[in-house]
Structures are given as C-alpha cells and as structure tokens.
C-alpha cells in the first residue's frame, strides 16, 4: 500500500515533495512508502523537465508514476484505474496545487483526511486566507472565473475541522495564518543545497524569467520591451526561462535583448545550484522567495524587478494587481 501519495503537476511541486520527504525539517517523514503521481501537462518543455525530475526522484528512492491524463479531449480526462486505487488507499495525500481543476476532480476518489500542502508560497497564502475566512474558493488569483462546487469541496476537505489533519510545508511559513489545528513546517531547501551546491559564482547579472505573459497578466510585447530595457540597464548576460514560456517570445528576447537564453532541464532553483551563477540575480517571478534560501551563503544577491506589477495589462482585476505586488515583494 502507498502510505503517502503526492499529486504534482509541475517540476517545482515535485522538488518540494523531495524537500518534504528528504530534507531536514521538523516532523520530516519516512520517505519509504512515499510515491508521487505526476499528472503530465500538455506543453513539451514542462513535460521534459518533469521527466528529468522524475528520474532524479526515483534515484533518491521516491516512487514516481507518470500519468498522461490530459492527452484526451478537453473535459474528459481518462483517469487510470491504478491511480484511482492509489488515491483510495493512500493514508496521506500530499498536494502540489489545491487550485488545480485536475486535483479537484481527483480528490473525491481519496478517502484520507490527512493532507500536506507543499508549495513555494503563492498558493499557500491564498489558501490560508480562504480557510480562515471559512470560504472559498480555491481559485487561482490571476483568474476571473468563479469558484466551482468542486473548489468549495476542496476547502472543506483540507480544513482541519471535523477530525482532519493539515500540514503546510512552505518557504513562507512566517507569513501564514492557518486555522487552529493546522501545523506548519519550513522548507529551507536543505536537500537541494546538500545534493547540488555550492555553485561557482562569477561577476555579472542574470535575469530569471516568468510566465506572466503566458498567464495573460502582461502582454507579450510589453513583457519583451521590459526585458530589453532591463537587460540594457543592468548589462545582463543570461536569461533563465520559465518552463512555461513561449518559444517565440524567448526567440525575440534573445534577438533584441542580446541575451543568452537558458532553458533549464531542472527547476531554476536546482539549475542555479549546479552553477555557474552570476553574483547578481534579478527575478521577475516568485523565485525571489525561494532563491535566497537555495543560494544562502553563496554571496549571490537576489533582487526583484520592482515595477513588474505596473506592467499589468489594462483591465486586469485589482485582486491580480494587489496579489502580484504582494508576492513579488522582497
């Protein structure tokens, strides 16, 4: 029987599962009996990076199953009977993204009330507020669609009321306010630093990209113009792409900003630990919260592109602007 089953959909979620299972923190579990079910996305870059992470996890003794349940017509996911059986038999469920519609569809198959949320901070902050408010809506902050009935069921299931158990494993535990009965444990990326670091550090500036344009928050042209201006201003040399970034956008950035585009095979946190890395990193994403922990003691300075929220497309919700500004705050 799989005692602990993790449901993950992107490379960073799988990294956080490894940190929870293998890293140093209070209440660290026995990794034996821990298995990750990877719900593969459609885009090739993320699928490739997840494949590399899956091999890494298996080498560390974590079982990994890859489930291609999105390779079917939209709205009709084919959930393998083996995955349904694992969900039903798991004693503990590790959640990579409570806002995922795929997770919300799978949750009814699970019987456990023992949940662990592993996250880099963004979703955790929003979920904690929803639980405290006693309402809704696991729905991503940058989307406008109303919360579904499935989302409301997720909120009820993961709340520690009624005999359930909720653990939150995050790099932003100091900012969380969770309902009574919840516990938190800090993700310091200890496993990653032990496995890969420290990196070779050289003078210069590297940019850490984001998928803000792909999420519809910033127009592609506006994003590209911002990168060109920033790269010229700080004399940046490399641009580490997010696994969700559009290839045409990256091509234009390389051409007009004269940057070397790096498309990591691992989450950028691990890629930078492998090195080499510039002694100054400028981030356009929530990596401003993970990288200081990952690169602690290396002398690398991590800053945020402070005007990123000002580049939002006209008409985006006030909630998107406010929350983006908050998660990008150093």
Backbone torsions as a table, in degrees:
resi	resn	phi	psi	omega
1	UNK	NA	140.4	174.9
2	UNK	-81.4	108.7	-178.2
3	UNK	-69.6	-39.1	-179.2
4	UNK	-127.7	125.3	178.7
5	UNK	-120.0	126.0	177.3
6	UNK	-104.4	133.3	175.4
7	UNK	-106.3	114.2	-176.4
8	UNK	-130.3	152.6	-176.5
9	UNK	-131.0	-5.2	176.7
10	UNK	-145.2	167.0	-174.4
11	UNK	-62.1	-38.7	-178.6
12	UNK	-67.0	-36.6	176.1
13	UNK	-60.6	-41.1	178.9
14	UNK	-67.7	-37.8	174.6
15	UNK	-59.9	-42.4	-179.5
16	UNK	-67.1	-31.5	173.6
17	UNK	-64.0	-43.0	177.7
18	UNK	-62.4	-41.7	178.0
19	UNK	-62.9	-41.7	179.9
20	UNK	-66.0	-40.2	-175.8
21	UNK	-82.1	-31.3	-170.7
22	UNK	-119.4	-15.9	-176.8
23	UNK	-79.2	175.6	-180.0
24	UNK	-95.7	113.7	176.3
25	UNK	-163.6	163.6	180.0
26	UNK	-60.9	132.1	176.9
27	UNK	73.6	21.9	179.6
28	UNK	-56.4	131.7	-174.7
29	UNK	-80.3	167.8	170.2
30	UNK	-77.7	118.2	-176.6
31	UNK	-66.3	-17.8	177.4
32	UNK	-65.6	135.1	-177.5
33	UNK	86.7	3.8	177.5
34	UNK	-98.8	129.0	-179.7
35	UNK	-134.9	144.3	178.3
36	UNK	-109.3	129.8	172.5
37	UNK	-102.1	112.1	-177.2
38	UNK	-94.5	116.6	178.7
39	UNK	-90.9	96.9	-169.7
40	UNK	-64.1	135.9	174.0
41	UNK	-80.8	-178.6	-180.0
42	UNK	-88.7	-32.0	-171.5
43	UNK	-73.5	136.5	-172.1
44	UNK	-61.4	-39.6	-175.4
45	UNK	-64.0	-43.4	179.9
46	UNK	-69.0	-39.0	177.6
47	UNK	-60.2	-42.7	-179.9
48	UNK	-63.5	-46.3	-178.5
49	UNK	-64.9	-36.4	176.5
50	UNK	-65.2	-36.5	177.3
51	UNK	-62.8	-41.8	177.5
52	UNK	-64.9	-43.4	179.3
53	UNK	-65.3	-35.5	178.7
54	UNK	-63.2	-41.3	177.8
55	UNK	-64.7	-39.0	178.3
56	UNK	-63.8	-44.3	-179.6
57	UNK	-62.9	-42.3	179.5
58	UNK	-63.5	-38.5	178.3
59	UNK	-64.1	-24.4	179.1
60	UNK	-91.9	4.8	175.7
61	UNK	92.0	9.6	177.9
62	UNK	-98.1	124.3	176.9
63	UNK	-68.6	140.2	-179.3
64	UNK	-135.1	128.4	172.3
65	UNK	-115.1	133.1	179.4
66	UNK	-100.9	126.0	-176.3
67	UNK	-122.6	114.4	-175.9
68	UNK	-92.7	59.1	-171.1
69	UNK	-82.7	-2.6	178.3
70	UNK	-96.5	-4.9	-179.5
71	UNK	-82.4	50.6	179.2
72	UNK	-144.8	167.9	178.7
73	UNK	-53.6	145.1	-178.7
74	UNK	-56.1	134.8	177.7
75	UNK	91.1	-5.0	-178.2
76	UNK	-130.2	64.6	179.9
77	UNK	-64.8	137.5	177.5
78	UNK	-96.1	104.9	-177.0
79	UNK	-94.1	116.6	-178.8
80	UNK	-60.7	144.3	179.8
81	UNK	-59.5	-33.3	-179.7
82	UNK	-62.8	-38.0	179.0
83	UNK	-70.6	-40.2	177.2
84	UNK	-60.7	-40.9	178.9
85	UNK	-64.7	-41.1	178.2
86	UNK	-63.8	-41.2	178.9
87	UNK	-62.4	-43.1	-177.8
88	UNK	-67.2	-32.3	-175.2
89	UNK	-94.1	-9.3	-176.0
90	UNK	-69.0	136.0	176.6
91	UNK	-83.8	-21.2	179.9
92	UNK	-146.1	139.9	-178.8
93	UNK	-117.9	124.3	176.9
94	UNK	-98.9	127.3	-173.2
95	UNK	-107.8	127.2	174.4
96	UNK	-85.9	-35.5	-176.7
97	UNK	-150.5	101.8	-179.2
98	UNK	-69.8	-12.1	-179.2
99	UNK	-89.6	-6.0	-177.4
100	UNK	-69.2	128.7	177.4
101	UNK	-65.5	-31.5	177.8
102	UNK	-65.9	-43.3	176.8
103	UNK	-61.8	-41.6	-179.6
104	UNK	-62.2	-31.4	177.0
105	UNK	-74.5	-31.6	-176.6
106	UNK	-84.0	-26.4	-173.1
107	UNK	-53.9	-40.1	-178.9
108	UNK	-58.2	-21.6	179.3
109	UNK	-76.3	-16.8	-179.2
110	UNK	-86.3	142.7	179.1
111	UNK	-102.0	-21.1	-174.0
112	UNK	-67.4	153.9	169.6
113	UNK	-115.0	15.8	179.9
114	UNK	-103.9	109.4	-174.2
115	UNK	-122.8	144.3	171.7
116	UNK	-126.6	126.7	175.4
117	UNK	-101.5	118.4	176.3
118	UNK	-109.6	124.4	-172.2
119	UNK	-159.0	156.7	179.5
120	UNK	-86.1	4.5	172.4
121	UNK	126.0	-40.9	-172.1
122	UNK	-64.1	-57.3	-179.2
123	UNK	-65.4	-33.8	-178.2
124	UNK	-63.3	-42.3	179.2
125	UNK	-60.0	-45.7	-178.2
126	UNK	-68.0	-40.9	179.4
127	UNK	-64.4	-40.2	-178.9
128	UNK	-62.2	-37.2	178.4
129	UNK	-68.0	-39.5	179.1
130	UNK	-63.3	-43.2	-179.3
131	UNK	-65.8	-40.5	179.2
132	UNK	-65.7	-36.0	-179.8
133	UNK	-75.6	-11.9	-178.1
134	UNK	72.9	21.9	-179.0
135	UNK	-152.7	-171.2	-150.4
136	UNK	-63.0	-179.3	167.1
137	UNK	53.2	77.7	164.4
138	UNK	-58.8	98.4	172.7
139	UNK	-147.1	136.2	-173.1
140	UNK	-59.5	144.0	-173.1
141	UNK	-64.0	-25.4	-175.8
142	UNK	-93.6	6.5	179.3
143	UNK	-110.6	154.9	-176.0
144	UNK	-102.9	-13.4	-175.1
145	UNK	-61.5	146.0	178.9
146	UNK	-69.7	157.1	178.0
147	UNK	-65.2	139.2	179.8
148	UNK	-88.8	170.4	175.4
149	UNK	-62.9	-34.3	178.3
150	UNK	-63.9	-38.9	178.7
151	UNK	-63.9	-40.4	178.6
152	UNK	-64.2	-36.7	178.4
153	UNK	-65.5	-36.7	177.1
154	UNK	-60.2	-46.9	-179.2
155	UNK	-58.6	-40.9	180.0
156	UNK	-69.1	-38.4	-176.5
157	UNK	-70.1	-40.5	-174.9
158	UNK	-83.4	-16.6	178.2
159	UNK	-64.3	142.1	-176.4
160	UNK	-75.4	1.7	177.5
161	UNK	-71.3	151.6	176.2
162	UNK	76.9	24.3	174.7
163	UNK	91.3	4.0	178.6
164	UNK	-80.6	174.9	-178.9
165	UNK	-135.6	125.8	179.9
166	UNK	-126.3	122.5	172.3
167	UNK	-114.7	136.1	176.0
168	UNK	-114.8	121.7	-179.5
169	UNK	-112.8	110.6	-170.5
170	UNK	-153.1	156.7	174.3
171	UNK	-81.0	-2.3	-176.3
172	UNK	-122.7	38.5	-176.1
173	UNK	-61.9	-30.2	-178.0
174	UNK	-66.1	-18.0	-177.2
175	UNK	-99.4	-0.6	-174.6
176	UNK	-89.8	143.1	170.5
177	UNK	-127.7	105.6	-174.4
178	UNK	-112.0	159.2	179.6
179	UNK	-62.7	154.8	176.3
180	UNK	-54.6	140.9	-178.8
181	UNK	98.6	-16.1	176.2
182	UNK	-81.6	153.8	174.3
183	UNK	-126.3	153.2	178.2
184	UNK	-124.3	150.3	173.1
185	UNK	-139.9	141.9	-171.0
186	UNK	-88.4	130.6	173.1
187	UNK	-90.1	108.6	179.7
188	UNK	-103.2	4.6	-177.9
189	UNK	58.2	38.9	-179.1
190	UNK	-67.5	-38.7	179.5
191	UNK	-64.0	-45.0	-178.6
192	UNK	-60.8	-43.8	-178.2
193	UNK	-66.7	-36.5	178.8
194	UNK	-72.9	-35.1	-175.3
195	UNK	-77.0	-34.8	-171.1
196	UNK	-123.7	-30.1	-170.7
197	UNK	-84.2	-179.2	-9.1
198	UNK	-84.1	156.3	-178.4
199	UNK	-85.7	162.9	169.4
200	UNK	-76.0	129.8	-177.2
201	UNK	-111.1	132.6	178.5
202	UNK	-129.4	158.1	-180.0
203	UNK	-63.9	144.4	177.4
204	UNK	141.3	-174.1	-178.5
205	UNK	-132.7	128.9	173.0
206	UNK	-116.2	144.4	176.7
207	UNK	-104.0	140.6	177.2
208	UNK	-108.1	112.9	-174.0
209	UNK	-76.9	179.7	-178.7
210	UNK	-148.5	169.4	178.2
211	UNK	-103.9	27.3	-179.6
212	UNK	-59.7	-36.6	178.3
213	UNK	-69.9	-41.8	179.9
214	UNK	-64.8	-29.2	177.5
215	UNK	-81.3	-3.8	177.6
216	UNK	84.9	8.2	-178.6
217	UNK	-83.7	-31.4	178.8
218	UNK	-130.3	134.5	177.7
219	UNK	-64.6	149.6	-177.7
220	UNK	-59.2	-45.1	-178.9
221	UNK	-64.8	-41.6	-179.8
222	UNK	-63.8	-41.6	179.3
223	UNK	-63.6	-46.9	-177.8
224	UNK	-62.5	-43.5	178.0
225	UNK	-60.6	-39.8	179.0
226	UNK	-63.7	-40.2	179.0
227	UNK	-67.3	-41.8	179.0
228	UNK	-59.8	-45.4	-179.8
229	UNK	-65.0	-44.9	-179.1
230	UNK	-64.5	-44.5	-178.6
231	UNK	-61.3	-40.0	178.7
232	UNK	-68.4	-39.3	-177.6
233	UNK	-64.9	-40.6	-174.4
234	UNK	-105.0	0.7	-179.2
235	UNK	58.7	48.1	-179.4
236	UNK	-70.9	153.2	-177.5
237	UNK	-111.6	-37.6	-175.6
238	UNK	-130.6	153.7	177.7
239	UNK	-127.4	113.1	178.5
240	UNK	-86.8	112.8	-173.7
241	UNK	-80.0	144.3	169.2
242	UNK	-72.0	147.6	-175.5
243	UNK	-65.2	-14.9	-179.5
244	UNK	-97.0	0.1	-174.9
245	UNK	-72.7	144.5	-177.1
246	UNK	-69.9	131.5	-178.8
247	UNK	-59.2	-37.4	179.2
248	UNK	-66.2	-37.6	177.3
249	UNK	-63.2	-43.5	-179.9
250	UNK	-64.5	-37.1	179.1
251	UNK	-63.1	-42.2	179.3
252	UNK	-67.6	-37.4	176.9
253	UNK	-63.0	-44.3	179.8
254	UNK	-62.5	-39.1	-175.7
255	UNK	-73.3	-46.2	-171.7
256	UNK	-93.9	-25.4	178.9
257	UNK	-96.9	-5.2	-178.9
258	UNK	53.0	48.5	178.2
259	UNK	-111.0	146.7	169.8
260	UNK	-79.6	122.1	-179.6
261	UNK	-89.0	122.2	177.5
262	UNK	-107.6	120.9	177.0
263	UNK	-108.9	96.2	-172.0
264	UNK	-63.6	143.8	173.2
265	UNK	-84.4	-12.4	178.3
266	UNK	-125.5	164.5	172.0
267	UNK	-50.8	146.0	-173.8
268	UNK	-57.6	-29.1	177.8
269	UNK	-59.0	-41.7	179.3
270	UNK	-78.0	-37.7	-179.1
271	UNK	-60.1	-41.7	-179.9
272	UNK	-71.0	-34.0	176.8
273	UNK	-65.1	-33.3	177.6
274	UNK	-67.1	-33.6	177.5
275	UNK	74.3	176.5	-3.1
276	UNK	-73.2	162.5	-177.7
277	UNK	-138.3	144.7	177.0
278	UNK	-70.9	155.3	-178.4
279	UNK	-78.7	-4.2	173.3
280	UNK	-131.6	126.2	176.8
281	UNK	-118.2	133.5	174.2
282	UNK	-116.4	120.4	-173.8
283	UNK	-105.9	142.6	173.8
284	UNK	-111.4	21.2	-176.6
285	UNK	-144.0	-177.7	-179.8
286	UNK	-70.8	2.7	173.8
287	UNK	-64.1	-11.1	175.3
288	UNK	-62.8	-15.3	178.4
289	UNK	-98.3	-28.7	-179.6
290	UNK	-88.4	-39.2	-172.7
291	UNK	-65.2	-36.5	176.2
292	UNK	-59.8	-31.2	176.6
293	UNK	-76.4	-44.6	-178.3
294	UNK	-62.7	-40.7	-174.4
295	UNK	-102.3	19.3	179.4
296	UNK	-57.1	133.3	177.7
297	UNK	83.4	-0.3	-178.4
298	UNK	-92.2	-14.0	-176.8
299	UNK	86.0	1.6	178.8
300	UNK	-76.8	132.3	177.9
301	UNK	-95.7	126.8	179.7
302	UNK	-113.2	123.7	177.2
303	UNK	-126.1	167.0	-178.9
304	UNK	-108.6	147.3	172.3
305	UNK	-75.4	94.8	-164.3
306	UNK	-63.6	-24.3	-175.2
307	UNK	-95.0	15.6	-175.3
308	UNK	-60.6	-40.0	-179.6
309	UNK	-65.5	-27.2	180.0
310	UNK	-72.9	-11.9	-178.8
311	UNK	-93.5	6.0	179.5
312	UNK	-56.9	144.8	177.0
313	UNK	-64.0	143.4	176.2
314	UNK	-57.0	141.0	177.8
315	UNK	93.5	-7.3	176.1
316	UNK	-69.7	153.3	-174.0
317	UNK	-67.9	152.9	175.9
318	UNK	-61.2	-33.4	178.7
319	UNK	-62.2	-41.5	178.0
320	UNK	-61.9	-46.1	-178.3
321	UNK	-64.0	-45.7	-177.2
322	UNK	-66.7	-42.9	-176.7
323	UNK	-72.4	-37.1	177.2
324	UNK	-62.7	-43.2	178.2
325	UNK	-61.2	-36.5	-179.1
326	UNK	-69.4	-46.5	-176.2
327	UNK	-72.8	-21.8	177.8
328	UNK	-89.0	-1.3	179.6
329	UNK	-75.7	131.2	-178.8
330	UNK	-73.3	NA	NA
